[in-house]
């Protein structure tokens, strides 16, 4: 899909979003300057504003782009795995493979891009937290189905299990940012799954 710049020139939207995604992923929302973004995207500031309206609007367009590309493994797993235990196994191991990949910045953009923000950007962090909490709720529903079907014992805590998996995923993201390798994160996933099944 092509976009139109402020001067009437066209640019490839997917290429521009890929470039902006790398910047936000590497430097975070506040660390990604307008100059760095436009240089990476190969456009001038008027073109960015004409196409996206603001840095914040660009960022959330990038988040949607990330979730449709690098991060889509999670939504696909939620849609395809009715069992909480199987969903956890799939997501934890796919997170290990994706978060530690050397083809792009480490970890998860949705987890790392707004860990700390100034008060004026609190709403940006809150919106990302809302996305993460949607995933938490999806895990809780899946674990509740396991309890209802007898796959998990009746005294299992779907909310606690979901929170544990979310914590493991977020921790794996931060570990990947710190240089953890794929095999190390797969080992973390295996340990988390033992804890869930234990």
C-alpha positions in Angstrom: 0.0 0.0 0.0 1.4 3.4 -1.0 1.1 6.7 0.9 1.2 10.2 -0.3 3.8 12.7 1.1 3.3 16.3 1.9 4.9 17.2 -1.4 2.8 14.8 -3.4 5.4 12.1 -3.8 4.4 8.5 -2.9 6.0 6.1 -0.6 5.5 2.4 0.2 3.4 2.2 3.4 4.5 -1.3 4.4 8.2 -0.4 3.9 7.7 2.8 6.0 5.9 0.9 8.7 8.6 -1.8 8.8 11.2 0.9 9.3 9.3 2.8 12.0 8.6 -0.5 13.7 12.3 -1.2 14.0 12.9 2.3 15.5 10.1 2.0 18.1 11.1 -1.6 18.9 14.7 -0.7 19.5 14.3 2.7 21.2 10.8 2.7 22.7 8.1 5.2 22.2 9.8 8.2 23.9 13.3 7.2 22.7 12.2 7.3 19.1 12.8 10.8 17.9 11.0 12.3 15.0 14.3 12.8 13.2 15.2 9.1 13.7 11.8 7.9 12.5 11.7 10.0 9.4 15.3 9.1 8.5 14.5 5.4 8.8 11.3 5.7 6.9 12.9 7.8 4.1 10.4 10.6 4.4 10.3 14.2 5.7 8.3 15.3 8.8 5.5 16.8 6.7 5.0 13.5 5.0 4.8 11.7 8.4 2.1 14.1 9.6 0.2 14.0 6.3 0.1 10.2 6.4 -0.3 9.5 10.1 -1.3 12.8 11.9 1.1 12.5 14.8 3.9 10.5 16.2 1.4 8.8 18.6 -0.9 7.8 15.7 2.1 6.4 13.8 3.1 4.5 16.9 -0.2 2.7 17.3 -0.3 2.1 13.5 3.0 0.4 14.0 1.7 -1.6 17.0 -1.1 -2.9 14.7 1.5 -3.7 12.1 3.6 -5.5 14.6 0.6 -7.5 15.9 -0.2 -8.5 12.3 3.4 -9.6 11.5 6.0 -10.4 14.1 3.5 -10.6 17.0 0.7 -12.5 15.2 1.8 -15.8 16.6 0.0 -14.9 19.8 -3.4 -14.0 18.3 -3.2 -17.0 16.0 -2.6 -19.3 19.0 -5.4 -17.8 21.0 -7.8 -18.4 18.0 -6.6 -21.9 17.3 -6.0 -23.5 20.7 -9.1 -24.0 22.9 -7.1 -25.6 25.8 -5.3 -23.3 28.2 -2.4 -25.7 28.7 -1.9 -26.3 25.0 -2.2 -22.5 24.4 0.4 -21.8 27.0 2.8 -24.4 25.6 2.5 -23.0 22.1 2.8 -19.4 23.0 5.7 -19.8 25.4 7.7 -21.7 22.9 6.8 -19.4 20.0 7.7 -16.4 22.2 11.1 -18.0 22.9 11.7 -18.4 19.1 10.5 -14.9 18.2 11.8 -12.8 21.1 15.4 -14.1 20.8 15.6 -13.8 17.1 18.6 -11.9 15.8 16.8 -10.6 12.7 15.2 -7.8 14.7 15.4 -6.1 18.1 14.9 -8.5 21.0 11.8 -9.1 22.9 8.3 -7.9 22.2 7.5 -4.4 21.0 4.1 -4.3 22.9 5.9 -5.3 26.1 9.0 -3.1 25.8 8.1 0.1 23.9 6.6 1.9 26.9 8.0 0.3 30.1 8.6 3.8 31.5 7.1 7.0 30.2 6.8 10.6 31.3 3.4 11.6 32.8 2.3 13.2 29.5 2.6 9.9 27.8 1.0 7.7 30.5 -2.0 7.1 28.2 0.4 5.5 25.6 1.6 3.0 28.3 -1.9 2.4 29.5 -3.1 1.6 26.0 -0.4 -1.0 25.6 -1.2 -2.4 29.0 -4.8 -2.8 27.8 -3.6 -4.9 24.9 -1.6 -7.1 27.2 -4.5 -7.4 29.5 -6.7 -8.6 26.6 -4.2 -11.5 26.1 -4.3 -12.2 29.9 -8.1 -12.4 29.7 -7.9 -14.8 26.7 -5.5 -17.1 28.7 -7.9 -17.0 31.7 -10.8 -18.0 29.5 -8.8 -20.9 28.0 -7.7 -22.2 31.4 -11.3 -21.9 32.6 -12.3 -24.2 29.7 -9.7 -26.7 30.9 -11.3 -26.6 34.4 -14.7 -27.1 32.9 -13.7 -30.0 30.7 -11.7 -31.7 33.5 -8.3 -31.2 31.8 -7.4 -29.2 35.0 -8.6 -30.1 38.5 -11.6 -28.2 39.8 -9.6 -26.3 42.3 -7.2 -24.9 39.7 -7.1 -21.1 39.5 -7.6 -19.9 35.9 -6.8 -16.3 36.7 -3.6 -17.2 38.6 -2.5 -19.5 35.8 -3.1 -16.8 33.2 -1.2 -14.3 35.3 1.7 -16.7 35.7 1.9 -17.3 31.9 1.7 -13.6 31.2 4.5 -12.9 33.7 6.6 -15.6 32.1 6.1 -14.2 28.6 6.9 -10.6 29.8 10.0 -11.9 31.6 11.1 -13.8 28.5 10.8 -10.6 26.5 13.0 -8.7 28.9 15.5 -11.5 29.0 15.7 -11.5 25.2 16.4 -7.7 25.3 19.3 -8.5 27.7 20.7 -11.1 25.3 19.2 -14.4 26.3 19.4 -16.9 23.5 16.7 -19.0 21.9 17.7 -22.3 23.7 17.7 -20.5 27.1 14.2 -19.1 26.5 12.9 -22.5 25.4 14.3 -23.8 28.8 12.4 -21.1 30.6 9.2 -22.1 28.7 9.7 -25.7 29.7 10.1 -24.8 33.3 7.0 -22.6 33.3 5.0 -25.5 31.7 6.2 -27.9 34.5 4.9 -25.4 37.0 1.6 -25.1 35.3 1.1 -28.9 35.0 2.4 -29.6 38.5 
